[in-house]
Amino acid sequence: MRRISCQQCTVRAHTYIADLPVEELGDFQTCTVTGLYKPRQVVFHEGTPAGGLYVLCHGNVKLYQSDRFGREFILDIATPGTILGELGLADEDTYSASAEALTEAQLSFLPRERLVKFLERHPKTSMQLIATLSRALAATRRKAGELALKRADARLADLLLRLGDGACDDADANDGAPRLIRLTYSRRELADMIGVSTETAIRLLAKLKRNRMIAIEDEGIVVLDLERLTRLAHYGNLTA
């Protein structure tokens, strides 16, 4: 995988450094430590010291927690532009979850001391960081509400739509043509993401297939009826 610079990054406009002038990107880059990760390589472990933030530049990363039996519970699938981890202000602060690359990925790590000094020099960027973290908190609360209030098939439809946003073959999402979502996740991982058992996730996928909303192929999942899948995700039924 080729390393991508901030100047070449296609998602920079959607990150908290979007308003940082191009001539000042070098200041940001001197604060970061860039790492390239292979699929299934762990970025950081739950319970280890939270020494800084990570920014996902390329690829997908799984955020998860583990119980005492070693079972994993997936919290989210991070896409490019996402901030990972927590900014611990004390040495005893630790990461609340683990992060593992699902695909080839590039991440920029911002150590706490460097990040604080950078934000002092760029107060506008610090406000953008606060806004980004606030949106992430809102998304977490929204997901918790969906787990409590949405039906499982609606949660699965919503997950497929979100995964498809970054993994569809067709550039035009509104042309009505079938869309192939190339998945790198197991049935178990899909189940964890919507809070059901693996068996239930398999039954729900079969239900969507019977209703001709999706097809399941070796390459991944093909969205056959985007409109109906969207209605299911948003309204919990197919007639709204």
Salt bridges, closest charged atoms under 4 A:
GLU24 OE1 - HIS122 ND1 3.10
ASP27 OD1 - ARG121 NH2 2.94
ASP27 OD2 - HIS122 NE2 2.71
ASP67 OD2 - ARG71 NE 2.67
GLU72 OE1 - LYS62 NZ 3.08
ASP91 OD1 - ARG112 NH2 2.98
GLU100 OE2 - ARG40 NH1 3.23
GLU100 OE2 - LYS62 NZ 3.62
GLU113 OE2 - ARG112 NH2 3.64
GLU146 OE2 - LYS150 NZ 3.93
ASP153 OD2 - ARG151 NH2 2.58
ASP153 OD2 - LYS207 NZ 3.01
ASP158 OD2 - ARG162 NE 3.21
ASP169 OD2 - ARG182 NH2 3.36
GLU189 OE2 - ARG40 NH1 2.93
GLU189 OE2 - LYS62 NZ 3.27
ASP192 OD2 - ARG188 NE 3.30
GLU227 OE2 - ARG231 NH1 3.29
